[in-house]
Amino acid sequence: MNSITEKAYAKINLGLDVIRKRPDGYHDVSMIMQTVNLHDTISIKKTKFQSVTVRSNLYYLPTDRRNLVYKAVEVFREHYPIRSGLNITLNKRIPVAAGLAGGSADAAATLKGLNRLFQTGLSLEELMQLGIKLGADVPFCLMMGCAHSEGIGEILHPLPPIPGCKILLVKPDVSVSTKHVYENLRLNEEISHPDISSMIKALKENNLYALIPLMENILETVTIKEHPIIEEIKGLMKSKGALTALMSGSGPTVYGIFDNKLKAKQAYDLFKSSDWGYQVILTEPYSPAK
């Protein structure tokens, strides 16, 4: 086998709570993450040279050590020395810096691809141990499906997926720094925290309508103040039939949950033909085959 291709799937946060800031500067979180059927593609090819080359369809993406795909190769090589060089092609479809874990998904797919290409036989758990060295979301992007995430994101408890629905993603033309959002989050007594435990119960009961009113993202308290367009997109989604609308991660992508395919398509058409969304994607929950 000289080449391999892997899909790198995006995620949304059904619920996102921040518990505390840790002494090491990270934050303890309690999140529910759900994989969606939107993916990048990572193609990895062996070469005769020992160098690593990364190419992307997006001209503005770094292709050196700043790219998580490149970093994933370095982490893999530290533990499993491979002599072959690599040509890696990254075809991006997940919006960049959008709160959808696109970079983490690419890193996860790279680890999976290297494991298959070089037949190193690593288990999912072993890949996840490598993944946490690359970022807090990488272990989930390796596992996929739906999960309750704790710690800095590396402690994962699998959950049933969000019940059948359509998911509309709208990324406005603004940039958000995750580091900046966490630095400006104020965890005081006045702030409302999502009821993650009740969300878990609703998912286990396969009850979409019990889940919907519980969905909340504590990071909206920072990002929406700086980018009011996020709140405007949420309101418009709800007015067009979304059961709820929420920011994913630190933003700026907003997603709407629809239980009606026609309303979801009409809302997609509206955002696609307007200036509200820089990138607009209609998708659905994704769970890997077991």
Disulfide bonds with the S-S distance in Angstrom:
none
